[in-house]
Structure formats: structure tokens, C-alpha cells
């Protein structure tokens, strides 16, 4: 009888916490992601508006995929990028940035999700080989960006966005918090930093090899562990 009751309890718990995809369950959608890096902790909250990217990121975190991964590309006043699995045990001279999962994720562009400072977004291959702008299966970046003036945003609209206008409420954010507006609606934004923006700034400020060396930090900056935590 005790075994039957235990089985019924397990079945009841599973019914209350159904599987969404892979090992991601409904309760996981109410958790944040903690990146424990060699520079400090970054807490991320994923957006429900981008379920494909959300579920994929949750799955990779649960799998331990990001544990020991390097921030392999860092550009101050722009962004910090990670997610190349080959970076885990790479030598100081190894070229990084080509490692990935063997799949892509369909783009999930949303008008209300834009590249303000602190958002989490998916890296991808360029338009010439990826006209549908599908996202990398594992590589991501966190925006640092810079603060813009109206004149600067006008220039972005004309030369980078090909005349597409930045909504007034988003312009206000770019003029106060900052970001990278030229990436809007071309790379999928799917989360944001809840705490740890100072850590992002400290990562962005590290010395790197420069463009010729892939913008790799001279001293490794690592995601020691990524895990789900309760909100």
C-alpha cells in the first residue's frame, strides 16, 4: 500500500509540473538563471515572449552545457559573448567562436524587445549564409552598449536601420541607459540581466586581443557554473 501511495504522489507531482520540452518542466519557467563567472554573479530572467529561445537556454543550463565556458569575444561599449563549447579546454592561442550546437533556433523578433543595456540575445551567422536570421543553438551575448544622443540615433536610423524608425519610448532608453540599437529586429533578444550589470561592465572592460585576435580576453573570463534559481 505504501508503494502505491508513493507512486500516486509521484504521478501527482508530475501532473502538476508537466514537461515542456526535453527535461524542461513548467516550474522551470518560473526560475531565473544564475551565471557564476570568474568576475562575479550575473542573474538572468528569460522572456516568455520568446519560448523557443527560453526553453533552449533552460535546457542547456540544466544540462550543465555552460559550465566552464569562456566569454570568448568581448568588445567594450558593445557586448560580451559566450557559449562556444570548444572554449572550455581551449589553449590561449586557440581560435574560438565557431563551436556550437548542431542546430539553430528560428528567429523570434518582437517589437517590444530591443537591445537596451543588459539584455540577453542570441548570436548567429551572418545574413549572407543565414538569410532567415536563425539563432545559434548555444552562443549568446549580453549587451553593454553605450548611451546615444538624438543625433546619434538619427544616424543609426539612416545608415544602420535603412530608414526604420526607433520608437520614441525606445529612443528614451537608448539616451539614458544605452544599448546597441543597430541590432534591433535582426538578432533575437530573449532575456535580461536582473542583477550583475556591474559584472557585465567589468567583463567588457578587460584587455583583449583586439579585432585581429577575435576580441578574446587576454586573461580568461569564465562561466564557472550556470544554474537555475528560484525567483
N, C-alpha and C positions, 0 to 999 in steps of 0.2 A: 504493500500500500504506500509506504514512504517513497519508493522508487517511482510509482505512478504519479504521486503528488509533485515530486521534484520535476518529472518530465513535463507535467502540465504547467508548472511555474515557468520552466524554460521556454516552452511554447508560447506562453502568455507574454513573456518579456520580448520575444522575437516579434510577436504580432504588434506590440506597442512601439517597436523600434525597427521597422522594416528596412530591408536592404534597398538602397537607391541605385547603386551600380558598383560592381566589384565587391569590395568589403566596406564601402561607404554606406553608412546607415543614416536614418532620418535624424537621429540625435547628433550626429557629426555636423549637421548643417547649422547647429546652434553653438558650435565651438570656434574659437579663434586658432590661428597658427602662431606659434612662438618659434622664431628663428634665434637660436642661441649661437651668436657669432663670436669670433675672437676679438671683436671690438665692442661687444655688448649685445643686449637683447633687443629684438625688433618684434613687435606684436602686430600681426596682420589680421584683418577681417575681410572675408571674401564676400562678394556681391551675389545675391540671389538672382539678379538680372542676367547673369552670365553663367547659367547652370553647367554648361559643358566644361568650361574652364574651371569653375569652382570644384566640381566633382573630380576632375582630373588632378587638380592640385591637392585636394584632400587625400586622394588615393596614394599619390606619390609620397606625401608626408607620412601616412600610415605605414607605407612600405619601407620607410627609412631611406628613401632614394636620395634625399638631400643631405643626409648626414655625411660630413667631411667634404662636401663640395666647396670649391673655391668661388669667390667673386672674381671671375676671370677677366672681366672687362669693366673698367672704372673710368669715367670721364667727369671731372669736376664741373659743377654747374649744369650737368646734363642727367646722368643716371648711373646706377651701379647694377651690374648684370651677373647672374649666376645660373646654375642648372646644367652645366656640361658635366656628365658623369665621368668623363675621362680626366677631369681635373683632380679627382680625389687623390690619386697617387702620382700625379704628374711631376716631372722634374722642373727645375727653374727655367729650362730652355725649351720645354715642350710648347708647341703651338696649340692654343686652346680656342674653343668656340665652335668646333664642328661636331662635338659629341651631342647626342640627343636620344630621345625615344624613337622607336621605328614607326611613328605615326604622327600625324598632325591633327589639329583641332580646328573645326570650321570657325571662321571669324564670327564674333558676337559684338559688333559695334552697336553702341547705344548712345543716342544724342545727349543724354544726361551724364554720361560717364566720360570724363575728359582728363587730360594729362596734367592735372594740378600736382603740386609738390606732394610727395608721399603716396601716390597711387602705385599699385602693383599692376604690371601689364606683361603681356606675352611677347617674347621675341619671335622673330620669324625670318624666313628667307625673303629676299628682295622681290619686287614686283616682276622683274624680268623672268624669273623662274617660278614665281608664285603669284600669278595674277589674281587669284581668289583671296590672297592675303590670309591664308590659313596659318594658324599659330604653331610654333614649336610645341612638341609634346612635353618638354621639360624646362626649357630655358625661359627665364623671366627677368624682368628688370624692375627696379624701384626708382621712380622719378625723383631727382633732386631739383633740376631745372634752375631757373633764375627769375627774378622779378622784371616785368616788362612795363614800358611806358605805352601810352596810346599810340604814339608814333611807331614804336616797335611792333605792336600788334597789327597796326595797319600794314606794315611791311610784310609781316608773316602772312596776312590775308592775301596780299597781292602776289607775292613771289613763291610762297611755300604751299598755300592752300588754293592757289589758282582762282582767287576771287571769292571763295566761300567765306562767309562772314562768321566770325566768332560771336555767339550770343552775348548780349550785354552782361548777364549775370556771370558768365564765364570770364569775360574780359575783366570784371571786377576782381575775380580771384587771381587771375594772372598778374594783376597790378599790385596785389597785396601779398599773397602767399607765394606766387610764382609757379613755374612749371615749364612744360615743353609743348606749346600749342601746335607746333608744326606736325606733331604726330597724331593729332586728333582724328578719329574716324578712319585711321589706317592701320593702327595696332590696337588689339583688344585690351581694354582696361577691365580688370576683374576683381580688384580688391584695393585696400588702403591700409596704410600704417596707422594703427591706433595709438601706439606708444613706441618710442625709439627713433624719432626723427633725428635726434642729435647723433645717434649711432650711424644713421644713413649719411649725415653730413661728414662724420669722421671717416667713414669708408671712402666717400667721394674725394676727400682731401689727401689721401695717401699718395706718395710718389708712384708714378707708373712708368712703363717703358715707352709711353707715347704711341702715337698712331702707327708708326713703323713697326712697333713691337706688339701690336694688338691691344694697347692700352691696359696691359696686365700690371697689377700692383707689383712693385719691386719686392716687397715683403708680403708673403701670402696672407690674405684675409679669408678666413674660412667660416662656413656654416658648421659649427661643431655638431649641432643636433637641431632637427626640426621636429616639433611635436604638436599635437592638438591639446588645447587647454580650455577649460570652461570659461564662458563669458561672465 
